[in-house]
Amino acid sequence: MATKLHKEFLSDPAGLDLPALRQLLRSIQAERQHRAEKVEVLEDRLQASNHELAFRQHEADVSRADLYRLQRADRPSWMTKVTDLLGSEESRVEAYEKQTAEARNSLEHFLRLELTQVFGRRTRDERGFVPHDDEMIQKSEAEILREGPGLRIQSYRTSGTLRDTVLVTYVAPYSEQKRHISYRVAEDTTVKTLKEDVCTYWGLNEVEFVLKLANNSKAHDSLKVMEAFRAHEESHLMLVYKTPKNISIMSSEHGDILPRSGRKRLKTLTPGAISAGGPSPGPRGADVPLRRSEANKSLAEEMLLLPGLFKFMTQRDRNAKKHLERLKLRRLCAYLTMALLTAFTIGLIRPPGVGYECVTGISEAFTGGVHSGPFDAIGSPEEIYSWLEDTVSAQVFTEDSMLREYNYLVGYLQVLTQRVAEPSSSTCYGPEGLNFSSLPCVHSSFHYDTAETSQPQIQQYFEDKVGKDGRSMSKPWEHQPGVTSGAGSASGAFDANDGAGQSLEYQLQYVPLSTVRNAFLEDLRFLRSVGWLSSSQTRALHVSFVAYNANYLTWIWSRYSFDLSAFGTVHPLQHVVPFRPHLAEYGLDGELVVSDWARSCLLLFIFFEVYRDARHAQKDQGDAWKRWKHFRGLQVLMDLSLTVIFLVSLGYRISYYTSEPSVSYAVSHVYNFRDAGQVAESYGVQVCLEAVLLALCLYRFVYFLRVSRHVFLIWRSVARSAYRLARISLVLLLLWLGFVVLSLSVGSRFHNCNRTLGFTMSCSLLMMSGDVRVAQLEPGESFRVVSVLLLFCFGKLVLANVWLAMLMQEYHTARVEAGSSSAYKWREYDWVRWILFWPFDRLYLKLRPSITPVKPFEG
């Protein structure tokens, strides 16, 4: 059939109709494809035959060499001597080839001389080349000047601005054969002209071929050849066969291009399809288009409907093992040793259980409700007086109290009050036109401008009692700044107390102690009678003292505060902190010095390894900028933070080493009251810095545990999911701040957790983590119930699930990228590179060179 159509087409090209021409084209294309398949099969056979021929030739050479060796072994000794005198077989072959080459060169020289005598000597230019005016393209003077001074020979890889020669490679279709030709081009030569010339040279049809660059991109026909290449790019073009267009379509594609409505849609449907449920008329007589069945979709098309599913299902093993190059055992041991020394230092500074026992013992004695009501339940000035008269006097000024039985009380007991000026109408603020003369207002906060400076009644009472019956020489009616009183600042319920005010101070080692107790109770009765504690003027009351526990070699600073608001509410707070004023007197100096010196040496080693990592990154990437870019990485920042925190903690520790001895510190409390709040807080900061240092050491230790495949998968999953979550962290932060503001505006009126912005943020974080006890919902708080419910849903249902989804996605991605677990099964070479360091690793490999793996050939 195809042959008949072909003959009709050759005899009368205009006599065939369109369907016949289509059938003819299909048959020609099928025949062409059949021929290509045959050619491919024949080329495979030819390649196999060539391999077989090469193998047979190699066998023949080996057999010939064996034959020569056997003949030489079997011949007599006299024949061997003659052969040695005449020369071996190889030397005779070399001599024959050399003689043949000399004869060829002599003949060529003789012919060249004869041709010169007959035709004359050819003229050459100044460069020594024979000119061919009809075949060569001559350079103009402008082109020669563009090449620069001297003779610049242009090659296929050029760095100049002028390209006059290109290399064209013809890749035969369905074959591995390649042909090359150097083509001289002019400045206005186009790619189309070049393609026509090379196709004419090789006898090809220019319509079926195209010129491509080295990066497999097509060179446009109208583009000039000199402009087709980038700077420093090879002038190399590939003549390749065009990919034939696919003129046949699939049934699914044919169904997608059919009409969706109207009469044309009805024409495309078969009667069976119409009766089975064709297009049903829609509103206003419009037909509803029929969609392609979901069953006809391929798996790839269905995966493309879900974002990220196709990429996840088509990912491949990337053999992620490059991170193992710089994960060495020495650095793992360095960070582990650093973590152990830091934990040892924390145990020396604050032994486990000591701080808890000391703090709990004193706190339960004053807040457990043994002598009065519970401390946290105090809510009025009268209850504060009862706590001072019953609990404080019983624990501090009684010889057989539990506090004095196990602790030594140092210095003075200070009762500090912070009072504001008397209420007056001048402190009232409000809308203009309102008269506040009959409504006195009080100051809501205590500071230098609002402090009360004169107390005549208290001065009249204490003027004759200063320095008597265990009282100190301080004057309770005078306002003392925070610097002279010695009281450090402490956080209150609403404001930070600066330690200023009027103070009553009583000696804790006065003999007899009952005299001090009677004086303390007498003063409290007088102060109650004159309204010393009132919501109109008193804003805070602080009771401070220092104790020393000889069993645990620990000093305890205690401060019990009562914040009184302008509305009359009382908020009790307690601060009990263990500390040591000097570290060298408790048997800790030797261990701490050794630990600090060892950690300093480890930090130097760590920074040396960081520098080696930077050099390795530069060597691997081949760019000096990579070294400085490495120093900005997260892990280097972690090492830098680790160093800074260690130096700050070491500075705190040196200040404690150089501070006054404990005996001098205790004696200084005898002469006047000395608040230990700042010393105790600084001691606690030192312990916190060591804890942060321990956390960073453990972080880096786990980072170097990625030599294990399981740890590597977990690490990469958490790191990538955290990075993805950080990209939307701004949106989540804004949403969280919105919930905080909502909770503050709704619950600040009646709930203690929402009275300030800081408290609201802390409570919101606790509620997001699932602690619903801080909510303390009550009936009637409908708006707050809604805000708490929304915050809980945001934390548990949105944030937690988003993080979990990202974590699971990244875990499966990392598991596929890491490949199989067999890649992490180390051999002797891997263990040597991981355990030993330079130069011991190289020495071991020289002693055992057989364990070095062979590098794969990169052709």
C-alpha positions, 0 to 999 in steps of 0.5 A: 500500500505504501509503495503504491502511494509512493509511486502515485505521489512521484508520478502525480504529486498534486493528485493525492488528497489530504488523507492519502498524503497523511497515510503516505507520511505515516508510512514513510515515517514508519519505514524510516524508523524501521530503517533506523532500528535496523541500522542500530542493530547492525551497529551493535553487531559491528561493535560486537564484531570489533570487540571480538576482533580486538580480543582475537588479535590480543590472543594472537599477540599473546600466542605469538609472544609465547611461541617466540619464548618457547622457540628461544627456550628450545633452540640450542645455545649456539643459536641463541648466541648467534641471535644475540649477535644478530639482534632480537626480533624486536630490534630487527623490526624497529630497524626495518621501520626506521629504514622504511621511514628514511626511504619515504622521506627521501622520496618525498624530498626528491618529488618536491624538488622535481615539482619545483623545477617543473611548476616553479616555486610557490609564492608565500606571504610574509608569514610563510603561508601559501595564499589561496585567493579563491579558497581562503578568507583574508583578514582585513586591516581592522580585524588584524588591529582588533587582535592586538600587537603581534601575531595572535593565532585564534584557536577553538578556545580563545580569550580575544574579542575576534573569533575567525575559526570554529570547530564543527562536529557532526554527530551521526544519528543512531551512531557513536561516530563523530566527524570534525571540521575546522571552518573559517568564518568572516565577521558577518557569517551567520549560523544559517550560512555555516549550517548550509556549508557544512551540510553541503560538505558532508552531503546532508539535508540542511532541513533535518539538522541543526547547530547547537552550542556546547551547552546543548542550546540551539544557535539561531539561524539569524545569529552571527557566528562570532556573537554566538559564544560567550567570553572564554567559551570554546568556539565549538558547534555540534551538528545534530539531527533534529528530534522529529515531532510527534504528530500522533496524540493520545486518546486522553489528549484527543478528549481534552481538545474536543468541544465542551458545549454546543452542537459540535460537542453533540457531534463528537459523542456516540449514541451510546455515550449520549444515552449513557449520560451525555452532556445534560442541559444546564441553565438557560439551555447551556450544556455542561462540559464533560470532564475526563475521567479520573481513572484515565489520569496517570500516577504522575498527574495525580501526584501533581495535584498535591503540592510537594508530593511529586517532588517527594516521590521522585527524589533519589538517593544523593549519598549524603556522606560529605559531612563525614569528612570533618567529623573527627573523634578528637573534636568529639572528645574535646566537646565531651571533655568540655561538657564534663568539666563544665558539669564538674565546675557547676557541681563545685560552685553549687553542689547538687541538693545543697541549694534546695535544702538551704532555700527550703529550710529557711523558706518553710520557717518563714512562709510555712504558717507555723507561727502565723497564717500562710505567707502567700495568703497575707492580704492586709497590713494587719496580717503583715504586722501579725507575721512580723510579731509572730513569725519573724520574732519567733524565728530570728530573736529566739535562741532555740528557734529552728532557724538559729539551731542550724544557721548562724545569723550574721549582722543585722535584720533590716525592716525597710519601708518605702513610703510616699508623701501624704495624699493631696489634691495636687497629685490628682489628674483628670479632665479639665473643669472638674474640681479635685480640691475635696478629693485627695489623691495618693502616689501610686509608685515610689521613687525619689520625687514621691518619697516621704522625707519627714516623719515627726512622730517616728523621729520623736519616738526613736530619737532616744532609742537609737543604738540601744537594746540591739538597735543600730545607729541608723535613724529610722525617720530619715530617708536613705538612698539605695546606695547608702542603705546597701539594699540591692534592687529587687523585682516587685509585683508591679515595679522594681524596688531600688532599695531606698527608704526608711529602715529599722535595723536590729543586731542578730548577735546581741546578748541577751537576745530577748532584749532585742526581741522585746525592743522589736515588738515594742517598736512594732506596737508603736508603729502600728499605733501611728499607721506606719503601714497604710495603703495611702502612703506605704508602697513596699515593706522589705525584711532582709537578713543573711544566714550562714549554714556551716553544714553546707558551707553556704551563705543564704540571703533572704528578703521577704517583700510586701508590695502595697498598691494604691487600692490597698491590695498586698502582694507577698514575694520572697527571695532566698538565694544561696551564695558564697562570697569567696571561692578559695576558702572552701577547698574549691580553689585547686579543682576550679583552677585546674578545670578552668585551665583545662577548658581554656586549652580545649577552647584553643584546640577548638579554634585551631580546628575551626581554622582547619575547617575554614582551610578545608572549605577553601581547598574544597571550593577553590575560593578564598572567600569560602574561608571567611564565609565559613566563619559566619556559619552557625556552628562557628557562631556557636563556638564563638558564643561558647568562648564568650560565655566562658570568658564572662563566667571566668571573669565572675569567678576571678572577681570572687577569687580576688574578693574579700575573705569570708571572715572579713565579709562576716566582720563587715556585717557587725558594724552596720547593715550590709545587704547581700542581694547583689553578691548573691545575684552575681553568684547565681548569674555565674551558675547560670552562665555555666549552665548555658556553657554546658548546653552549648557543649552538649549541642556541639557534642551531638553535632559531631555524633552525626557520624552515626546515620541515625543521629544524622537523620534526626539532626538534619530533620530537626534542622531543616524543619526548624529552618522552614518554621523560621521562614514563617516565624514572623507571621506566627510571632505576630499572631502570638502577639495578637493573642497576648494583646487580646488576653491583656485587654480582656483579662487585665481587669480581674486576673493576676496573670494578665496584670502586666505585659510580661506576665501575660506573655509568660502565661500565654506561653504556659497555656500554649504548652498545655498548662491550663492551670494558669488560666484559672477560668471562672464563671461569667468570663465569657470573653476570656474563655474565648481568648484562652480557647483560641490561644490553646487551639493556636498552640496545640492544633496549629503550631504543634501540627505544623511543626510535626508535619514539617518534621515528618516531611524532612525526616523522610526526605533526609532518609532517602537522601542519606541512602542505605545504611550500608554506606555507613559501614566503615572499613579500616581506612575510615576508622583510621581517618576518624580516630588518628590525626595528622601525622599519625594517620599518614604514617599508619596508611604508609605502613598499610597502603593496601587499605587505601580505597581506589579512587573511581576513574572520572572520564 
